Amino acid sequence: MTTILATIFVLGILIFIHESGHFLAAKLFGIRVDRFSMGYPPRLFGKKVGETDYCISAIPFGGYVKIAGMVDESMDTGQLSAEPSPWEFRSKPWISRFSVILAGPVMNLLLAYCIFVGGVFIYGIGEYSREPVIGQVAEAGPARDAGILPGDRIVSIDDVAVGTWEEMAQIVHASPRKPLSILIRRADSLITHIIVPKSETIPSRDGEREVGLIGIAPELLVRNASLVEGFRQGGDNFMYLTRLIVDVVGRLVTGKESVRSLAGPVAIARMAGESARSGFGTLFSFMAMLSLNLGILNLLPIPVLDGGHLLILGVEGVARRDLPLKAKLAIQQVFMFLLIGLMVFVVYNDITRALK
C-alpha cells in the first residue's frame, strides 16, 4: 500500500506540475485549452469549466493538455482543416508557441531546484570536521577489526602528534601494509591500537598510486544555511545531478550504456515505495531527482516529446514557414509508435529484473 500511495503522490505531483506549465503558458498567450487530463485516455471522469475539460483518465503514467490548434500526441486534426482562429496555437507568434512548449519541462526543472533548496534550508549544510575525530567506521576494515569506534579522537600515530584530520590521513595514506601505533582518546581514557592499513590503488595526476586505508571517515557536522548558502547549495546539487543525467543520456545515445539500464514505471514505483519508507526527506529527494529527469528528457529533440516540438518549431523558424500538416502527422505517428515500443520494452525489462 505504501508503494502504491507513494507512486500516486510522486507521479501525480510531477505530472500536474508539468502539464500546468503548458496550461498556464497557453492561457497567458490567449490560447484555448480544450482538456487538462491527469492520465492518458480513455477518460474516466471530470468536469468542464469554461472552455476546458478537467479530467482523470485511465492510464496513470502520464498526462496531457489538449491545446487548440496544435498537432500533438492525440493526432486530432479535425480543427486544423479550417483557417486558424485567434485563440489557436497555430495562429500565435513563433515565440509564444515556443514558450508554451518549453513551459512544461521548465516547471519540472523549477520544482527540482525548489526541492533541493528547501532540503538545504530544512536539513542544513553538512561539512566534514577537520578535527581528527572519527565519525564513521567501515563495516569491514582494519579500524573495525582493531576496535576503533565512532567518537574516538586520534591523538598520535607512531608518537607523532596529530592535530587535524588531514595530518592523520597523510600518515595513513603513506603507510600501506605498515603497522601503525595509533593512540586514541575515548572519553577520559587513552588507548593504543596497532593497525595495519590495507593497500588500495587510486587514480592520481601521474596515473595511479598506492595508499593505505583503515576504513574511517571524519565527523559530519550539520549547520543551518544562510539565505545565500541555501540557494547556492541547492543550485550546486541541481547542477551536479543535471550533469550526471546528461552524461547518462549521452552514454545511452552513443551506445556506451545499455537501454536495459532504463527504469520504467515498475522500477519507479518500487523506488518511490522504498523512499517513502525511509521518510519524507528521502521521498522528496526522489521526487526532485525524478522531476529533474523528466524535465531534461522531455527536452530531447525527439518528436512526441516537448523537445521534438521545439525542434520542429526551430526548423519552421529558420525556414520562415510551417511544415506541411501531413509531414507533422507522419513524424508524430512514427515516433509515437517507437515510443510505445520503447515503453513496452522498459516495462518488460522492469518486470524481468523484479522477478530475478
N, C-alpha and C positions, 0 to 999 in steps of 0.2 A: 504493500500500500504506500509506503514511504517513497519508493521508486516512482510509482505512478503519479503521486501528488507533486513530487519534485520536478518530474518531467513536464507535467502540465504547467506548473508555475514558471519554470525557466523558459520553455518554448513559448508559452503564452505571452510573457513579457517581451521577449525578443521579437516575436512576430508582430505584436501590437506596435512596438516602437518603430520597427522598420516600415510597416505599412502606414503608420501615422506620418512618417516623414513625407512619403509620396502624397498622402491625402492633404496635409496642411499646405504643402508647396503648391499643389493643384488649386486649392481654394484661394491661396494668396494671389495667384495669377488669373483668377476668374475662370478656371476650367471646371466643368461639371464632372462630378464623381458619381457614377451610377451605382457602384457597390463597394462596400468595405467588408471583406469576408475574412473571418478567422477560420482557416482551414480551406481545403480545396473542395470543389463540387463533388457530389450533389449537395445542394443547400438543405439544411435541416430546419432551421427556424430563424426568425429575425423580425425586424421592424423597419419600415420605410419612414424616414424622417426627412421631409423636404424632398429633394431630388435623389437622395442616397438611400440605398437598401443596406442597412447594417445587419449582418447575419453571421450565424455559425454554420459551418459546412462540415461534411462527413469525414474527410481525410485530414487528420490533425497536424501533419508535419509540414506546415506552411500557411500561407495566406496570400491574399491579393487585393489590390484596389483596381476596380474597373474604371478606367479614365476614358471619358467620351472622346472619340476621335483618335484613339491610339491603337496601333497594331501590337497586341501583346499575346501572352500565353493562351488566352481564351479563344483566339483565332476568330473572334466575332467581327465580321467586316460588313455587316448589313448597313450600318450607318455611314460607311466610308464611300458608298457609291454616289452619294449626293455631294453638292458643294459644301465645303466646311462652314459650320456655324460659328459665330463669335465665341461661344463657350467651349469649343472643342480644342483638344490638344494640338491637332494639326494646323489650326488657324493661328497659333501663337508664335511669337518670335522665337528664333533658334535658342537664345539664351534662357528663355522661360522654360522651354521643353527640356533643355539640358539640366536646368536646376531641379525640375520635378523628378527626373530620373535619379539624379545624384543624391537627392534628399534622403532616400531610404537608407543606403549604406552609410551616409554621414551620420544619421541618427544612431545607428548601431555603434559606430566609432565613438560618438559622443557619450553614449551610455557606458561603454567600456572605460573610457577615460574618467568619467564621473565616479564609477565604482572604484577604480584604482585610487583616485584622490580621496574618496570617502574612507577607504580602507586605511590609508595613511593617517588621516585625522582620528579615526576610531581606535586603531591598534598601535599607533605611534611609529617611530622610526627605530629600527634595530641597528645597533652598532656594536661590533666586537670590541671588547675591552682590550687595552694594551697591557693590562696587568697580567703577570704570569699565573693567573688563577684558572683552573681547569673548569670549563663549563660542561663539556660532554666527553664521554669515554666510549670509544667504539666497542661494539659487542664482542668482536674478536680482534685482539691485538695485544702487543706487549704490555701496554699500560693496564689493560683489564686483567691480564694474567698476573701482573705484579701486585694487584690490589689497589691501584690508584682509583680515587673516587671523585665525582664532580664536587667542586668546592675546595679541593686541595690546592694549596699555593706552593709553587716551586720556588725554593729558597736558593738552591745552588745545584750545580752539576759538576761532578769531579772537583769539588771545593772551589769552583769559580762562581762567585755571586751572580745571581740572575735578577735584573731589575725590571725587565719588560718581556712581553711575550716574544717579540722579535729576537731578543738576545737568546732566549731559550731555544727558539726554533732554529737559529743558525747553528747552535752547538749540536742539536739532534740531527739536523739535515747533514751535517758534516761527518756523522759517525755511524754510517750503515754497518750493521753486524758487529759493532764495537760495544762491549759492556760499558754502561754509564752508571755512576753512583749518583742517584738523584735524591736530594734532601727536600722533603716537603713538610709544610706546616698544615696540620689538621687540628682545628680548634686550638687547644693550648699545647699540643704535642708536636714534637719534631720526629719524623720517621724517615729512615733511609731505605731506598729501594735500589736494587741492581737491575737495570733494564737494558736489554739488547735491542736497539732499533732494527726493525726489519728493513730490507733493502727494496727500494722502488725506483724504477726508471721513469723520469718525467721529461717532457719537452723543455728545451732551453734555447737561447739565442744561437748557440753553437751546435744545435742538433738535439742531443739527449744527454742527460746526466743522471748519475746515481745519487739518491738521497736516502737518509734514514728517517723512518717514521715510527711513532709509537702508538698512534691511534687516539689522539686527544684533540680537542678544539677549545678555543677560548670562550669565556662567558659572553653571552649575547645580552647587551644592555638595551632596554627599550625606554625611549623618552618621547614626550609629546612633541608633535611637529608644529612649527610656526606656520602662519598662513602661506608664506612664500615657499617654505620647505615642503608643505603638503602638496601644493600644485606642482612643484618641481619634481618631487619624488614620484608622484603619480604619473607625471609625464615621462619620467625615466622608465618606469615599469611598462608603460604603454609602448614606448619606442622599442624597448628590449624585446618584448613579446611580438611586436609587429615585425621586427627583423627576423625572428625565429620562424614566424608563419610564412613570410615572403621567401625565406630560404627553403622551407619545406616545399612550397609551391614550385619554386624553381627546380628543385630536385625531382619532383613529380613530372614536370614538363620535359626535363632533359633525360628522364629515364633512370636517374640515379636512385630514385625512391620508387618502390612498387606501389601501384594503386591499391594493393591489398592492405596497405597500412592505413587507408582512409577509414574513418569511423562514420558509421551511419546511424540511423535512428535507434537501433537496438543498443549499440555501444554508448550513444549519448544518454539514453535512458539509464543505463547501468551506472555511468559516471555521475549523473545527476543524483541518483539514489545514494551512492557512496558519499558524495559531497554533502548531501542533506544530513546523513547520519553523523558526519563529522562536525556539524554545526553550521549556523547561518553564515559565519565568515567564510568558510570553505565553499558553501553553496554560492554565495555572491561572487567569490573569486572565479568559480567555474563559469558562472553566468557572464562575467566580464570577458573571460577567455573565449567563450562561445560567441559572444556578441562581436568581439574583435575579428574572429574567424569569419563570421557571417558578413561583416562589413567589407573585409578585404576580398573574400572570394566572390562576393557579388560585383566587385569592380573589375573582375577578369573580363577581358574583351571577348566574351562568348555569347552569341545570340541566345535569347531567353533569359539570360542574366542581365542585371542592370548595366553592367559593363558592356555587354553586347549592344544594348540600346544606345549607350553613349557612343560606341564605335560607329554605329550606323548614322547617328546624328553628326558625328565628326566628319564622316565621308560626305554627307549631304551639305555640311557647312563649307567644306573645301570645294565641292562641285557646284555649290550655289543652286542646287535644285534637289528635290526629293527623289529618292529611289522609287521605281515603279512599285505599285502595291503588290503585284504578283511576285516580284522579287523578294519583298519583305516577308510575304506569307511563306514562300518556299524556304527561305532561310530559317524562319521560326519553326516550321514543321520539321525540317531535317534535324535541327539541333534539339528540339523538344523530344524527338524520338531517341536521339543519342543520350540525352539527359535521363530519360526514363530508363534506358538500358543500363546506364551507369548506376542509377539508384537501385535497380534490381540486383545488380552485381554486388553493390556495397552492402545491401541488406542481407543477401545470401552469405557474404563474407562475414558479416557480424554474427549471424546465426551459427555458422560452422565454427567460428572462434569460440563462441559461448559454449558449444557442445563439447569442445575438446577438454 
